[in-house]
Amino acid sequence: MHKQEVTIYDVAREAKVSMATVSRVVNGNNNVSKETRDRVLEVIKRLHYQPNAVAQGLASKRTTTVGLIVPDLTNLYFAELSKGIDDIALLYKYNIIITSIENRLMKEDQVIQSLLNKQVDGVIYMSNRLPNEAAEAFKRTNTPVVLAGTRNNRDEFASVTIDYKKADTEALNLLMHDGKKNLALVVGDEDAVVNGENRIPAYNEFIKENNLGEPHVYTGVKDYSDGYNLYPQLVKDGIDGIIVTRDISSVGILNSAIDAGKKIPEDLEIVTASATQLASVVRPALTTIKQPLYDMGAVAMRMLTKLMNNEEVDETHIELPYELVKKQSTLNQ
C-alpha cells in the first residue's frame, strides 16, 4: 500500500477500531485506552499514514489553518516577525499558508479574498499599511484578523505593535543631546498608519517644540538604492541626524555617506527603526529602536488563537516594550 493511498479508513480497519478512535489518537485526545492508542499508533507508523489537516478541518468545520499575509518575503523584518508566529502556530497545531502581496497582478483585496476562500480559521496581516479595500475585504468575513507590527486608522482589528511615537521621540532626544541640530525622518510609505499617524506627527511635534527649524520628512524610501540615492539630498539639506524606519534603507544611506568620504557618526548620526539582524552586521553597527519582533509575532498568533476559539481577550491593541540600543552610528554609545 503506497503512502499516498493510506486513509483514516485504512488505519481504522487495520487497527480494528472506529475512524473516530483513530481521529482521537491523531488529535491527542486522552479518551482512548493505552492499549488501543498503542495499537493505532503502530498501524499509523507501519502504513506511513499522514493525517490530512484539510479533511480533518472539513469534518470539524475548522481547517486548523492560519493565513499569513506579508508584503515582502525577502524582508528580514517580516521574516523575524514570522518566526514568532510560526512557533506559536506549531505549539497550537495550526498550519500556516503564507501569501505575499508584493508584485501581485491582483489587487490587495483580491489577494485577501483568495486566501479567505481557502477557508482559513484566522489571518495575521503584517504589511505596514492596510488599504481601505483590504480592510473592507476583512470586514466582509467573520474570519478573525490580527495586525502584527501595524494598525489601521480606526482600530477595527486587533493589533500588536510598539509605541512608535514614544520610541521615535526618545531617539530624537538622543540625536539632539549629541548636538545634532538638523534632524530628519526617513520613511517608506507615507500613508501607512504607523508612519502617517504616529511617526511623522511625533517627529513634527518634536521639531516644533525644540525650535529645530523646518521639518525634513523624506518619504518613499523603501530599499537599499532608495537610501543610497537619498544621501546627496541629505547633504544638500544640511541634515546631521536621522531616524530611518527601514534597516535596508539605513544601510544604503550609511554606505553612500562612507563612499562620499564622510565619517559616521561625526558627520551624520543614524538611528534605524526595524531592529533586524542587518543593523548589527554592518560596520559601523547601527543604533536602533529595537522592536521585539519575535515576541510581536508570538503575541499576535496567541491572540489569534483566542479569537478563533471565541476565548476572552483582555486587550486587543497590545503595545510591547521597545529598547533604544546605542551602537556605533551615534556618538552617545
URCORNOR-V975982 format. One record per pair of residues at least 6 apart in sequence whose C-alpha atoms are under 7 Angstrom apart, sorted by the first residue. I is the first residue (numbers start at 1). GAP is how many residues later the second one is. D is the distance in Angstrom with one decimal. If there is no record, write none. Layout:
# URCORNOR-V975982
((I	GAP	D) (I	GAP	D))
This chain:
# URCORNOR-V975982
((3	44	6.9) (3	45	5.8) (3	46	6.6) (6	41	6.9) (6	43	5.8) (7	42	7.0) (8	11	6.3) (9	10	6.1) (11	32	6.2) (11	33	6.4) (12	6	5.5) (12	7	5.3) (12	10	6.2) (14	29	6.8) (15	24	6.2) (15	25	5.6) (15	28	6.3) (22	18	6.6) (25	12	6.2) (53	10	6.6) (53	11	6.9) (54	9	5.4) (56	7	7.0) (57	6	3.7) (57	7	6.2) (62	59	6.5) (63	56	6.8) (63	57	6.2) (63	58	6.3) (64	30	5.0) (64	31	6.2) (64	57	6.4) (65	29	5.3) (65	30	4.6) (65	31	5.6) (65	55	5.1) (65	56	5.8) (66	28	6.6) (66	29	6.1) (66	30	4.9) (66	31	6.2) (66	54	5.3) (66	55	5.7) (66	56	5.1) (66	57	5.6) (67	29	5.8) (67	30	4.9) (67	31	6.1) (67	48	6.8) (67	53	6.0) (67	55	6.2) (67	56	4.6) (67	57	6.3) (68	28	6.7) (68	29	6.0) (68	30	4.7) (68	31	6.1) (68	55	5.8) (68	56	5.0) (68	57	6.1) (69	29	6.0) (69	30	4.9) (69	31	5.9) (69	55	6.3) (69	56	4.9) (69	57	5.9) (70	8	6.9) (70	29	6.3) (70	30	4.9) (70	31	6.3) (70	55	6.6) (70	56	5.2) (70	57	5.6) (71	29	5.3) (71	30	4.9) (71	31	5.1) (71	56	5.3) (72	28	6.1) (72	30	5.8) (73	6	7.0) (73	27	6.6) (76	200	6.1) (77	197	6.4) (77	199	5.7) (80	213	5.9) (80	214	5.8) (81	212	4.9) (81	213	5.1) (81	215	6.5) (81	216	4.7) (82	215	6.0) (83	211	6.2) (84	210	4.4) (84	211	6.1) (84	213	4.5) (84	214	4.2) (85	212	4.6) (85	213	4.8) (85	216	5.3) (88	210	5.8) (88	213	6.3) (88	214	6.6) (89	6	6.7) (89	212	6.7) (101	7	6.5) (101	10	7.0) (108	26	6.1) (109	24	5.7) (109	25	4.6) (109	28	5.8) (112	25	7.0) (113	24	6.8) (121	22	6.3) (121	187	6.5) (122	21	5.4) (122	22	4.9) (122	23	5.9) (122	182	6.8) (122	186	6.4) (123	21	6.4) (123	22	4.8) (123	23	6.4) (124	21	5.8) (124	22	4.9) (124	23	5.8) (124	24	6.7) (125	21	6.3) (125	22	4.8) (125	23	6.2) (126	21	6.0) (126	22	5.1) (126	23	6.3) (126	24	6.9) (128	21	6.8) (128	22	5.2) (128	64	5.9) (128	66	7.0) (129	21	7.0) (129	63	4.3) (129	64	6.3) (130	22	6.2) (144	160	6.9) (144	163	6.2) (144	164	6.2) (145	12	6.3) (145	13	6.7) (146	11	6.1) (146	12	4.8) (146	13	5.4) (146	154	6.3) (146	158	6.3) (147	10	6.8) (147	11	6.1) (147	12	4.4) (147	13	6.4) (148	11	5.8) (148	12	5.1) (148	13	6.5) (148	148	6.6) (148	149	6.4) (148	152	6.0) (149	11	5.9) (149	12	4.8) (150	9	6.8) (150	11	6.2) (150	44	6.1) (151	8	6.0) (151	42	6.3) (151	43	6.8) (152	41	6.1) (153	40	6.1) (158	158	4.7) (158	159	5.6) (159	157	6.3) (159	158	4.9) (159	159	6.3) (160	136	6.0) (160	140	6.0) (160	157	6.0) (160	158	4.8) (160	159	5.9) (161	135	6.8) (161	157	6.3) (161	158	4.9) (161	159	6.2) (162	157	4.5) (162	158	5.0) (162	159	6.3) (162	160	6.5) (163	156	6.1) (164	34	6.2) (164	35	6.1) (165	33	5.4) (165	34	5.5) (165	37	5.3) (167	122	6.8) (168	31	6.7) (169	33	6.6) (169	34	7.0) (169	37	6.9) (175	66	6.2) (178	153	6.5) (178	154	6.6) (180	60	5.9) (180	61	5.9) (181	31	6.3) (181	59	7.0) (182	30	6.8) (182	56	6.6) (182	57	4.9) (182	58	5.5) (182	59	6.4) (183	56	5.9) (183	57	6.3) (183	58	4.7) (183	59	5.5) (184	31	6.9) (184	32	4.9) (184	33	5.9) (184	55	6.6) (184	57	6.4) (184	58	4.7) (184	59	6.5) (185	31	6.5) (185	32	4.9) (185	33	6.3) (185	57	5.7) (185	58	5.0) (185	59	6.1) (186	31	5.9) (186	32	4.8) (186	33	6.1) (186	35	6.7) (186	57	6.1) (186	58	4.6) (186	59	6.3) (187	31	6.2) (187	32	5.0) (187	33	6.4) (187	34	5.8) (187	57	6.1) (187	58	5.3) (188	31	5.5) (188	32	4.5) (188	33	4.7) (188	34	4.8) (189	30	6.5) (189	31	5.6) (190	6	5.6) (190	29	5.8) (190	30	6.9) (204	11	6.3) (207	6	6.9) (207	8	6.4) (221	6	6.1) (221	28	6.6) (222	24	6.9) (222	27	6.2) (223	25	5.6) (223	26	5.0) (224	24	5.2) (224	25	4.7) (224	27	6.6) (224	28	4.6) (225	27	6.2) (226	23	6.5) (227	22	4.4) (227	23	6.3) (227	25	4.4) (227	26	4.7) (228	24	4.1) (228	25	4.7) (228	27	6.9) (228	28	5.1) (230	23	6.9) (231	22	5.6) (231	25	6.3) (231	26	6.6) (240	27	6.2) (240	28	4.6) (240	29	6.3) (241	27	5.5) (241	28	4.6) (241	29	6.0) (242	27	6.3) (242	28	5.2) (242	29	6.2) (243	27	6.1) (243	28	4.7) (243	29	5.7) (244	6	5.9) (244	27	6.3) (244	28	4.8) (244	29	6.1) (245	27	5.8) (245	28	4.7) (245	29	6.1) (246	26	6.5) (246	27	6.2) (246	28	5.5) (247	25	5.7) (247	26	6.7) (247	27	5.7) (247	29	7.0) (247	31	6.6) (247	32	6.2) (250	22	6.2) (264	65	5.8) (265	64	4.9) (265	65	5.2) (265	66	6.0) (269	60	5.5) (269	61	5.0) (270	16	6.8) (270	17	6.8) (270	59	5.4) (270	60	6.3) (271	15	6.5) (271	16	5.0) (271	17	5.3) (272	14	6.7) (272	15	6.3) (272	16	4.7) (272	17	6.3) (273	15	5.5) (273	16	4.7) (273	17	6.8) (274	15	6.9) (274	16	6.8) (274	17	6.6) (275	13	5.9) (275	14	6.2) (275	15	4.7) (275	16	5.9) (279	6	6.0) (279	7	5.1) (280	6	6.4) (284	44	5.3) (284	45	6.1) (285	42	5.7) (285	43	5.2) (285	44	6.3) (286	41	5.5) (286	42	6.0) (286	43	5.0) (287	38	5.7) (287	39	4.5) (287	40	4.4) (287	41	6.5) (287	42	5.6) (287	43	6.4) (288	36	5.9) (288	37	5.3) (288	38	6.6) (289	33	6.8) (289	34	5.8) (289	35	4.6) (289	36	6.3) (290	32	5.6) (290	33	5.0) (290	34	5.9) (290	35	6.5) (291	31	5.1) (291	32	6.9) (292	30	6.5) (306	6	6.9) (306	7	6.8) (326	7	5.0) (327	6	5.7))
